[in-house]
């Protein structure tokens, strides 16, 4: 299995989603706090797909 580096845009979006998930867990942000787990999960899935799929 060959791994690829994700594109910069995918990496930044995944980082922002994961950061929102972590911050939303500890700070009360109206929409983010309620879905903080899902923000974190989607960020990591996006990073996973960017690593395993070529051109993503």
Biopython code that builds the backbone (N, CA, C, O; Angstrom):
import numpy as np
from Bio.PDB.StructureBuilder import StructureBuilder

atoms = [
    (1, "UNK", "N", (0.848, -1.171, 0.000)),
    (1, "UNK", "CA", (0.000, 0.000, 0.000)),
    (1, "UNK", "C", (0.900, 1.242, 0.000)),
    (1, "UNK", "O", (1.795, 1.379, 0.834)),
    (2, "UNK", "N", (0.644, 2.125, -0.937)),
    (2, "UNK", "CA", (1.432, 3.346, -1.052)),
    (2, "UNK", "C", (0.644, 4.510, -0.460)),
    (2, "UNK", "O", (-0.509, 4.747, -0.821)),
    (3, "UNK", "N", (1.279, 5.220, 0.442)),
    (3, "UNK", "CA", (0.650, 6.384, 1.048)),
    (3, "UNK", "C", (1.055, 7.636, 0.289)),
    (3, "UNK", "O", (2.170, 7.727, -0.224)),
    (4, "UNK", "N", (0.143, 8.603, 0.221)),
    (4, "UNK", "CA", (0.391, 9.863, -0.450)),
    (4, "UNK", "C", (0.205, 11.001, 0.539)),
    (4, "UNK", "O", (-0.571, 10.901, 1.489)),
    (5, "UNK", "N", (0.925, 12.075, 0.299)),
    (5, "UNK", "CA", (0.714, 13.261, 1.112)),
    (5, "UNK", "C", (-0.576, 13.940, 0.664)),
    (5, "UNK", "O", (-0.793, 14.112, -0.535)),
    (6, "UNK", "N", (-1.440, 14.330, 1.609)),
    (6, "UNK", "CA", (-2.666, 15.017, 1.205)),
    (6, "UNK", "C", (-2.339, 16.404, 0.662)),
    (6, "UNK", "O", (-1.299, 16.977, 0.985)),
    (7, "UNK", "N", (-3.229, 16.934, -0.158)),
    (7, "UNK", "CA", (-3.042, 18.289, -0.669)),
    (7, "UNK", "C", (-3.128, 19.278, 0.479)),
    (7, "UNK", "O", (-3.718, 18.989, 1.520)),
    (8, "UNK", "N", (-2.537, 20.441, 0.280)),
    (8, "UNK", "CA", (-2.513, 21.443, 1.349)),
    (8, "UNK", "C", (-3.911, 21.856, 1.790)),
    (8, "UNK", "O", (-4.158, 22.046, 2.981)),
    (9, "UNK", "N", (-4.831, 21.996, 0.828)),
    (9, "UNK", "CA", (-6.193, 22.414, 1.175)),
    (9, "UNK", "C", (-6.878, 21.365, 2.050)),
    (9, "UNK", "O", (-7.551, 21.710, 3.022)),
    (10, "UNK", "N", (-6.711, 20.108, 1.714)),
    (10, "UNK", "CA", (-7.317, 19.026, 2.502)),
    (10, "UNK", "C", (-6.711, 18.995, 3.898)),
    (10, "UNK", "O", (-7.423, 18.820, 4.887)),
    (11, "UNK", "N", (-5.407, 19.166, 3.974)),
    (11, "UNK", "CA", (-4.726, 19.149, 5.275)),
    (11, "UNK", "C", (-5.211, 20.295, 6.153)),
    (11, "UNK", "O", (-5.471, 20.093, 7.339)),
    (12, "UNK", "N", (-5.338, 21.497, 5.590)),
    (12, "UNK", "CA", (-5.789, 22.655, 6.372)),
    (12, "UNK", "C", (-7.238, 22.499, 6.820)),
    (12, "UNK", "O", (-7.571, 22.827, 7.959)),
    (13, "UNK", "N", (-8.098, 22.003, 5.941)),
    (13, "UNK", "CA", (-9.498, 21.800, 6.325)),
    (13, "UNK", "C", (-9.604, 20.764, 7.441)),
    (13, "UNK", "O", (-10.360, 20.951, 8.393)),
    (14, "UNK", "N", (-8.851, 19.678, 7.326)),
    (14, "UNK", "CA", (-8.859, 18.649, 8.370)),
    (14, "UNK", "C", (-8.328, 19.209, 9.688)),
    (14, "UNK", "O", (-8.863, 18.905, 10.754)),
    (15, "UNK", "N", (-7.287, 20.018, 9.617)),
    (15, "UNK", "CA", (-6.728, 20.620, 10.830)),
    (15, "UNK", "C", (-7.724, 21.562, 11.492)),
    (15, "UNK", "O", (-7.874, 21.547, 12.713)),
    (16, "UNK", "N", (-8.399, 22.374, 10.703)),
    (16, "UNK", "CA", (-9.380, 23.313, 11.257)),
    (16, "UNK", "C", (-10.557, 22.572, 11.885)),
    (16, "UNK", "O", (-11.015, 22.938, 12.967)),
    (17, "UNK", "N", (-11.047, 21.531, 11.212)),
    (17, "UNK", "CA", (-12.157, 20.756, 11.775)),
    (17, "UNK", "C", (-11.759, 20.065, 13.076)),
    (17, "UNK", "O", (-12.523, 20.063, 14.042)),
    (18, "UNK", "N", (-10.561, 19.478, 13.100)),
    (18, "UNK", "CA", (-10.100, 18.807, 14.318)),
    (18, "UNK", "C", (-9.895, 19.823, 15.449)),
    (18, "UNK", "O", (-10.240, 19.547, 16.598)),
    (19, "UNK", "N", (-9.343, 20.979, 15.130)),
    (19, "UNK", "CA", (-9.142, 22.009, 16.155)),
    (19, "UNK", "C", (-10.483, 22.510, 16.697)),
    (19, "UNK", "O", (-10.628, 22.726, 17.900)),
    (20, "UNK", "N", (-11.454, 22.691, 15.811)),
    (20, "UNK", "CA", (-12.787, 23.099, 16.267)),
    (20, "UNK", "C", (-13.408, 22.035, 17.169)),
    (20, "UNK", "O", (-14.083, 22.364, 18.144)),
    (21, "UNK", "N", (-13.184, 20.779, 16.852)),
    (21, "UNK", "CA", (-13.700, 19.703, 17.682)),
    (21, "UNK", "C", (-13.093, 19.697, 19.071)),
    (21, "UNK", "O", (-13.798, 19.494, 20.059)),
    (22, "UNK", "N", (-11.800, 19.916, 19.152)),
    (22, "UNK", "CA", (-11.122, 19.932, 20.459)),
    (22, "UNK", "C", (-11.526, 21.164, 21.249)),
    (22, "UNK", "O", (-11.854, 21.054, 22.430)),
    (23, "UNK", "N", (-11.510, 22.324, 20.627)),
    (23, "UNK", "CA", (-11.875, 23.563, 21.320)),
    (23, "UNK", "C", (-13.346, 23.527, 21.735)),
    (23, "UNK", "O", (-13.697, 23.976, 22.826)),
    (24, "UNK", "N", (-14.197, 22.993, 20.869)),
    (24, "UNK", "CA", (-15.617, 22.908, 21.193)),
    (24, "UNK", "C", (-15.910, 22.001, 22.375)),
    (24, "UNK", "O", (-16.951, 22.132, 23.020)),
    (25, "UNK", "N", (-15.007, 21.092, 22.657)),
    (25, "UNK", "CA", (-15.185, 20.201, 23.815)),
    (25, "UNK", "C", (-14.978, 20.949, 25.129)),
    (25, "UNK", "O", (-15.610, 20.623, 26.133)),
    (26, "UNK", "N", (-14.093, 21.951, 25.127)),
    (26, "UNK", "CA", (-13.735, 22.640, 26.366)),
    (26, "UNK", "C", (-14.303, 24.049, 26.490)),
    (26, "UNK", "O", (-14.402, 24.579, 27.597)),
    (27, "UNK", "N", (-14.678, 24.661, 25.372)),
    (27, "UNK", "CA", (-15.214, 26.019, 25.372)),
    (27, "UNK", "C", (-16.623, 25.971, 24.798)),
    (27, "UNK", "O", (-16.873, 25.276, 23.813)),
    (28, "UNK", "N", (-17.530, 26.699, 25.405)),
    (28, "UNK", "CA", (-18.919, 26.684, 24.956)),
    (28, "UNK", "C", (-19.087, 27.578, 23.725)),
    (28, "UNK", "O", (-19.189, 28.800, 23.832)),
    (29, "UNK", "N", (-19.113, 26.936, 22.554)),
    (29, "UNK", "CA", (-19.372, 27.610, 21.285)),
    (29, "UNK", "C", (-20.711, 27.062, 20.796)),
    (29, "UNK", "O", (-20.865, 25.844, 20.698)),
    (30, "UNK", "N", (-21.691, 27.927, 20.484)),
    (30, "UNK", "CA", (-23.061, 27.470, 20.255)),
    (30, "UNK", "C", (-23.230, 26.233, 19.361)),
    (30, "UNK", "O", (-23.819, 25.254, 19.819)),
    (31, "UNK", "N", (-22.763, 26.225, 18.151)),
    (31, "UNK", "CA", (-22.987, 25.080, 17.257)),
    (31, "UNK", "C", (-21.894, 24.027, 17.424)),
    (31, "UNK", "O", (-22.173, 22.829, 17.383)),
    (32, "UNK", "N", (-20.676, 24.462, 17.609)),
    (32, "UNK", "CA", (-19.531, 23.550, 17.630)),
    (32, "UNK", "C", (-19.545, 22.651, 18.850)),
    (32, "UNK", "O", (-19.193, 21.476, 18.746)),
    (33, "UNK", "N", (-19.938, 23.164, 19.997)),
    (33, "UNK", "CA", (-19.920, 22.372, 21.229)),
    (33, "UNK", "C", (-20.847, 21.169, 21.128)),
    (33, "UNK", "O", (-20.523, 20.081, 21.602)),
    (34, "UNK", "N", (-21.990, 21.374, 20.514)),
    (34, "UNK", "CA", (-22.960, 20.281, 20.395)),
    (34, "UNK", "C", (-22.447, 19.158, 19.488)),
    (34, "UNK", "O", (-22.746, 17.987, 19.719)),
    (35, "UNK", "N", (-21.682, 19.511, 18.468)),
    (35, "UNK", "CA", (-21.205, 18.533, 17.492)),
    (35, "UNK", "C", (-19.681, 18.388, 17.507)),
    (35, "UNK", "O", (-19.093, 18.055, 16.478)),
    (36, "UNK", "N", (-19.043, 18.622, 18.620)),
    (36, "UNK", "CA", (-17.577, 18.612, 18.670)),
    (36, "UNK", "C", (-16.993, 17.255, 18.290)),
    (36, "UNK", "O", (-15.973, 17.193, 17.605)),
    (37, "UNK", "N", (-17.620, 16.182, 18.721)),
    (37, "UNK", "CA", (-17.132, 14.851, 18.356)),
    (37, "UNK", "C", (-17.168, 14.664, 16.853)),
    (37, "UNK", "O", (-16.223, 14.126, 16.277)),
    (38, "UNK", "N", (-18.244, 15.100, 16.204)),
    (38, "UNK", "CA", (-18.392, 14.914, 14.762)),
    (38, "UNK", "C", (-17.432, 15.787, 13.972)),
    (38, "UNK", "O", (-16.953, 15.375, 12.916)),
    (39, "UNK", "N", (-17.141, 16.994, 14.470)),
    (39, "UNK", "CA", (-16.125, 17.834, 13.833)),
    (39, "UNK", "C", (-14.777, 17.117, 13.851)),
    (39, "UNK", "O", (-14.079, 17.060, 12.838)),
    (40, "UNK", "N", (-14.428, 16.580, 14.993)),
    (40, "UNK", "CA", (-13.154, 15.871, 15.129)),
    (40, "UNK", "C", (-13.121, 14.633, 14.243)),
    (40, "UNK", "O", (-12.120, 14.384, 13.571)),
    (41, "UNK", "N", (-14.184, 13.865, 14.231)),
    (41, "UNK", "CA", (-14.245, 12.653, 13.418)),
    (41, "UNK", "C", (-14.146, 12.962, 11.920)),
    (41, "UNK", "O", (-13.397, 12.299, 11.203)),
    (42, "UNK", "N", (-14.883, 13.947, 11.449)),
    (42, "UNK", "CA", (-14.838, 14.312, 10.027)),
    (42, "UNK", "C", (-13.457, 14.835, 9.655)),
    (42, "UNK", "O", (-12.970, 14.550, 8.561)),
    (43, "UNK", "N", (-12.818, 15.592, 10.538)),
    (43, "UNK", "CA", (-11.469, 16.072, 10.267)),
    (43, "UNK", "C", (-10.479, 14.933, 10.089)),
    (43, "UNK", "O", (-9.655, 14.965, 9.175)),
    (44, "UNK", "N", (-10.551, 13.938, 10.945)),
    (44, "UNK", "CA", (-9.625, 12.810, 10.847)),
    (44, "UNK", "C", (-9.949, 11.891, 9.669)),
    (44, "UNK", "O", (-9.041, 11.332, 9.055)),
    (45, "UNK", "N", (-11.225, 11.732, 9.351)),
    (45, "UNK", "CA", (-11.586, 10.939, 8.175)),
    (45, "UNK", "C", (-11.093, 11.632, 6.909)),
    (45, "UNK", "O", (-10.591, 10.975, 5.998)),
    (46, "UNK", "N", (-11.232, 12.934, 6.846)),
    (46, "UNK", "CA", (-10.745, 13.691, 5.698)),
    (46, "UNK", "C", (-9.232, 13.554, 5.557)),
    (46, "UNK", "O", (-8.724, 13.394, 4.448)),
    (47, "UNK", "N", (-8.522, 13.615, 6.662)),
    (47, "UNK", "CA", (-7.072, 13.431, 6.622)),
    (47, "UNK", "C", (-6.711, 12.009, 6.204)),
    (47, "UNK", "O", (-5.755, 11.811, 5.454)),
    (48, "UNK", "N", (-7.452, 11.034, 6.674)),
    (48, "UNK", "CA", (-7.237, 9.634, 6.281)),
    (48, "UNK", "C", (-7.435, 9.458, 4.789)),
    (48, "UNK", "O", (-6.615, 8.833, 4.117)),
    (49, "UNK", "N", (-8.541, 10.017, 4.260)),
    (49, "UNK", "CA", (-8.799, 9.895, 2.827)),
    (49, "UNK", "C", (-7.741, 10.620, 1.996)),
    (49, "UNK", "O", (-7.346, 10.147, 0.931)),
    (50, "UNK", "N", (-7.291, 11.759, 2.488)),
    (50, "UNK", "CA", (-6.242, 12.499, 1.789)),
    (50, "UNK", "C", (-4.928, 11.752, 1.759)),
    (50, "UNK", "O", (-4.124, 11.964, 0.851)),
    (51, "UNK", "N", (-4.690, 10.888, 2.722)),
    (51, "UNK", "CA", (-3.459, 10.109, 2.772)),
    (51, "UNK", "C", (-3.540, 8.861, 1.895)),
    (51, "UNK", "O", (-2.556, 8.486, 1.259)),
    (52, "UNK", "N", (-4.692, 8.226, 1.858)),
    (52, "UNK", "CA", (-4.821, 6.958, 1.166)),
    (52, "UNK", "C", (-5.299, 7.061, -0.286)),
    (52, "UNK", "O", (-5.072, 6.138, -1.068)),
    (53, "UNK", "N", (-5.947, 8.148, -0.657)),
    (53, "UNK", "CA", (-6.437, 8.298, -2.024)),
    (53, "UNK", "C", (-5.516, 9.257, -2.789)),
    (53, "UNK", "O", (-5.220, 10.356, -2.320)),
    (54, "UNK", "N", (-5.084, 8.836, -3.936)),
    (54, "UNK", "CA", (-4.189, 9.661, -4.735)),
    (54, "UNK", "C", (-4.964, 10.822, -5.355)),
    (54, "UNK", "O", (-6.049, 10.631, -5.906)),
    (55, "UNK", "N", (-4.408, 12.006, -5.262)),
    (55, "UNK", "CA", (-5.020, 13.193, -5.831)),
    (55, "UNK", "C", (-6.134, 13.800, -5.009)),
    (55, "UNK", "O", (-6.875, 14.646, -5.509)),
    (56, "UNK", "N", (-6.269, 13.391, -3.764)),
    (56, "UNK", "CA", (-7.335, 13.908, -2.906)),
    (56, "UNK", "C", (-6.805, 14.934, -1.962)),
    (56, "UNK", "O", (-7.561, 15.483, -1.160)),
]
sb = StructureBuilder()
sb.init_structure("model")
sb.init_model(0)
sb.init_chain("A")
sb.init_seg("    ")
for serial, (resi, resn, name, xyz) in enumerate(atoms, 1):
    if name == "N":
        sb.init_residue(resn, " ", resi, " ")
    sb.init_atom(name, np.array(xyz, "f"), 0.0, 1.0, " ", f" {name:<3s}", serial, name[0])
structure = sb.get_structure()
